[in-house]
Amino acid sequence: MSEPLTLLVVDDSKVSRIMSTGYLRKHRPALRVLEASHADEACALIERERPDWLLLDHNMPGRSGLDLAEQLRAERPTLRIALLTANVQDATQARAQALGVHFFRKPITENVVLEVLRTLEAAGPLSANHEAHA
């Protein structure tokens, strides 16, 4: 039996994390959902838990979500990453695209989270971590 997919939500807003994780668990109850409040906490969780998917905010204290995504692209190029942010500037969207990060606009709604899930599910091969468990 393969292990469940794991998604890490990284957002400095506790309310945003609660909303995102609530919708994720409602629509994908088998999905293992983890939370981090900033990039450094996310890095520690990623090292320990090896998530298959990431859902990142962009504007956070310390490193931004896209700075984290850039680092992770170098370390784990097959990791599926989505950015859910209120920062909808063209430069943010262009950088996300260049990094292969799927871009979604806040506010967090059930429909937006469903679209994130559908996109991550449809995006390329699973991470090497999950394939090793399959």
JOTA-V666348 format. One record per helix or strand. SS is the DSSP state (a for helix, b for strand). FROM is the first residue (numbers start at 1). TO is the last residue. Records with the same first field share a line. If there is no record, write none. Layout:
SS: FROM-TO / FROM-TO
This chain:
b: 6-10 / 32-36 / 53-56 / 80-85 / 102-105
a: 14-27 / 39-49 / 65-75 / 90-98 / 110-122 / 128-133
